[in-house]
Amino acid sequence: MLLKANQIAGNVGLAGNLQISGKIERVFGRKEGNTEKYGDWSFQGFVISDETGEMAVSLKNRKDSLKKDDVGKTITISSKETANGMLGVKIEEDEWENDKGEKKTAVKVIVTQSADIKFADGTTTTKAEAQEPSPAPAKEATRTEPVPQLDYEQIRKDTIKVTYEYWREIVGVDKIAITDPAYTDLLKTIIEVAGKNADTLFIARTGRR
């Protein structure tokens, strides 16, 4: 049964031995994905026209797709005999929400894997290309040069020397009384920076190494 565009809206739920034919007016992008409940899924919408108007068509869970270059071609889509009868073309009312959350409905011709698709020029639909996964970020190069060994003992001694000389320059004397608050501050600073040890205490008390 060849259906015309003006017959689609009044035949929601119709399936079986059906056929549609017309010129491709618009082709939309193919979408695909996977869900735990339904497994792999895909669909691609397009619009064809005949002498009575336009009809919305959707390729559902098919392994082929249309390209933008197919616009303008005449296409014929037919149900095909299977072990379960004539399958591949049916009319359904599709419902979805747009970006604003508004519910939209449209009557569409649903074309499944069982259907036969032919173009008037003898070409066929294109096998759907698997979407490439996003490339993993490049790993940073592994450092291979040897890590320099630091002389922590020399660093400690230099730190003590610089700390004490800085204090001596600010205070202006080589020695201060152990009860002087400045002495306590200096001792705390040296202990925090260089670590509490015998050399630190000796320098803090005498000003000599």
PLY file of the C-alpha trace (Angstrom):
ply
format ascii 1.0
element vertex 209
property float x
property float y
property float z
element edge 208
property int vertex1
property int vertex2
end_header
0.00 0.00 0.00
1.56 3.27 -1.14
0.89 6.04 1.35
0.85 9.72 0.39
1.97 12.55 2.67
-1.61 13.70 3.30
-2.55 10.22 4.56
0.09 9.93 7.30
-1.55 11.96 10.08
-4.82 9.99 9.89
-3.21 6.55 10.09
-1.34 6.47 13.42
-0.65 2.85 14.38
-0.81 1.54 10.82
1.81 -1.13 9.97
2.25 -4.06 7.62
2.61 -3.92 3.87
3.36 -0.20 3.49
5.39 1.94 1.12
6.27 5.63 0.89
8.04 7.49 -1.90
9.10 11.07 -2.55
11.90 13.62 -2.85
14.21 14.13 0.12
13.82 17.73 1.28
15.86 17.80 4.51
18.22 15.42 6.32
19.04 15.74 10.03
22.00 14.37 11.95
22.11 10.77 13.12
21.99 10.19 16.87
22.99 7.02 18.68
23.71 5.69 22.15
23.35 2.81 24.56
21.14 2.15 27.57
21.25 -0.67 30.08
17.59 -1.48 29.51
17.39 -1.32 25.70
21.00 -1.70 24.57
22.24 0.11 21.44
19.88 2.60 19.83
19.98 5.07 16.94
17.69 7.31 14.94
17.91 9.81 12.13
15.16 12.11 10.95
14.51 13.43 7.47
11.63 14.89 5.44
10.35 13.77 2.05
7.69 15.30 -0.15
5.26 14.13 -2.80
2.50 15.86 -4.78
0.29 16.04 -1.64
2.76 17.59 0.82
5.59 16.63 3.17
6.01 13.76 5.65
8.45 13.29 8.53
10.41 10.04 8.46
12.75 8.50 11.02
15.31 5.73 10.52
15.19 3.78 13.78
17.95 1.39 14.92
19.22 0.90 11.39
22.81 0.23 10.36
22.66 2.76 7.52
22.11 6.49 7.31
21.40 9.38 4.95
23.85 12.14 4.08
23.31 15.81 3.28
24.24 14.94 -0.30
21.08 12.81 -0.52
18.85 15.91 -0.42
17.02 16.22 -3.73
17.07 12.50 -4.49
13.88 10.49 -4.94
13.62 7.71 -2.35
11.29 4.72 -2.00
10.91 2.87 1.30
9.00 -0.42 1.51
8.11 -3.01 4.11
9.71 -6.40 3.55
8.51 -9.95 4.08
10.03 -11.55 7.19
9.37 -14.64 9.29
7.01 -12.47 11.32
5.16 -10.95 8.38
5.60 -7.67 6.50
7.77 -5.40 8.64
9.91 -2.30 8.35
7.47 0.60 7.93
4.90 1.87 10.42
3.26 5.13 11.45
3.66 6.39 15.00
2.99 9.53 17.00
6.31 10.68 18.44
6.42 12.73 21.66
9.40 14.58 23.11
10.44 17.65 25.10
12.31 20.54 23.52
15.11 22.54 25.16
12.55 24.68 26.99
10.86 21.63 28.53
7.81 21.96 26.29
6.14 18.75 25.12
6.00 18.31 21.35
4.27 15.66 19.24
4.47 14.73 15.58
3.24 11.88 13.44
6.13 10.16 11.70
6.84 7.25 9.43
9.17 4.92 11.35
11.58 2.89 9.23
13.29 -0.07 10.94
16.04 -2.47 9.86
13.57 -4.76 8.05
12.59 -2.10 5.50
14.00 -1.91 1.99
15.32 1.51 0.89
16.09 2.46 -2.70
16.95 5.66 -4.54
15.66 6.35 -8.04
19.21 6.85 -9.32
20.17 3.35 -8.20
22.34 4.41 -5.26
21.80 3.15 -1.73
21.96 4.49 1.79
25.36 4.84 3.43
26.53 2.43 6.09
26.46 4.27 9.41
29.92 5.10 10.67
30.70 4.26 14.29
31.30 7.40 16.30
34.93 7.71 17.32
35.55 7.88 21.07
37.22 11.04 22.33
41.00 10.60 22.34
42.57 10.07 25.73
44.74 12.97 26.91
48.39 12.49 26.10
50.49 11.27 28.98
53.29 13.48 30.19
56.75 12.30 29.27
58.40 10.25 31.98
61.36 11.98 33.51
64.49 9.97 32.80
67.31 12.31 33.82
68.79 11.60 37.28
67.48 13.65 40.18
70.30 15.73 41.66
71.30 14.78 45.20
71.03 17.68 47.63
73.52 18.28 50.45
70.98 18.80 53.23
73.66 19.24 55.90
75.23 22.13 53.99
71.84 23.66 53.37
71.09 23.48 57.12
74.38 25.17 58.02
73.90 27.91 55.42
70.38 28.53 56.70
71.63 28.90 60.28
74.41 31.27 59.17
72.10 33.49 57.11
69.47 33.58 59.85
71.96 34.61 62.53
73.70 37.20 60.35
70.37 38.73 59.47
69.49 38.99 63.18
72.91 40.50 64.00
72.48 43.14 61.31
69.04 44.13 62.56
69.89 44.11 66.27
73.31 45.65 65.77
75.23 43.57 68.36
76.95 40.19 68.39
75.51 38.98 71.67
72.44 39.71 73.74
71.34 38.57 77.16
69.54 35.26 77.28
66.61 37.00 79.00
66.22 39.57 76.22
62.99 39.03 74.20
65.01 39.38 70.99
67.03 36.34 71.99
63.89 34.25 72.38
62.60 35.38 68.99
65.90 34.54 67.34
66.06 31.13 68.94
62.52 30.29 67.81
63.28 31.41 64.27
66.46 29.35 63.99
64.85 26.26 65.50
61.90 26.49 63.11
64.06 27.03 60.02
67.06 24.83 60.68
65.79 22.22 63.12
66.48 21.86 66.81
70.01 20.49 67.28
73.26 21.19 69.11
74.77 23.40 66.40
71.70 25.60 66.33
71.69 26.16 70.08
75.43 26.86 70.11
75.19 29.55 67.45
72.12 31.07 69.07
73.88 31.36 72.43
77.37 32.47 71.25
77.03 33.97 67.83
79.96 31.79 66.69
80.18 28.61 64.64
0 1
1 2
2 3
3 4
4 5
5 6
6 7
7 8
8 9
9 10
10 11
11 12
12 13
13 14
14 15
15 16
16 17
17 18
18 19
19 20
20 21
21 22
22 23
23 24
24 25
25 26
26 27
27 28
28 29
29 30
30 31
31 32
32 33
33 34
34 35
35 36
36 37
37 38
38 39
39 40
40 41
41 42
42 43
43 44
44 45
45 46
46 47
47 48
48 49
49 50
50 51
51 52
52 53
53 54
54 55
55 56
56 57
57 58
58 59
59 60
60 61
61 62
62 63
63 64
64 65
65 66
66 67
67 68
68 69
69 70
70 71
71 72
72 73
73 74
74 75
75 76
76 77
77 78
78 79
79 80
80 81
81 82
82 83
83 84
84 85
85 86
86 87
87 88
88 89
89 90
90 91
91 92
92 93
93 94
94 95
95 96
96 97
97 98
98 99
99 100
100 101
101 102
102 103
103 104
104 105
105 106
106 107
107 108
108 109
109 110
110 111
111 112
112 113
113 114
114 115
115 116
116 117
117 118
118 119
119 120
120 121
121 122
122 123
123 124
124 125
125 126
126 127
127 128
128 129
129 130
130 131
131 132
132 133
133 134
134 135
135 136
136 137
137 138
138 139
139 140
140 141
141 142
142 143
143 144
144 145
145 146
146 147
147 148
148 149
149 150
150 151
151 152
152 153
153 154
154 155
155 156
156 157
157 158
158 159
159 160
160 161
161 162
162 163
163 164
164 165
165 166
166 167
167 168
168 169
169 170
170 171
171 172
172 173
173 174
174 175
175 176
176 177
177 178
178 179
179 180
180 181
181 182
182 183
183 184
184 185
185 186
186 187
187 188
188 189
189 190
190 191
191 192
192 193
193 194
194 195
195 196
196 197
197 198
198 199
199 200
200 201
201 202
202 203
203 204
204 205
205 206
206 207
207 208
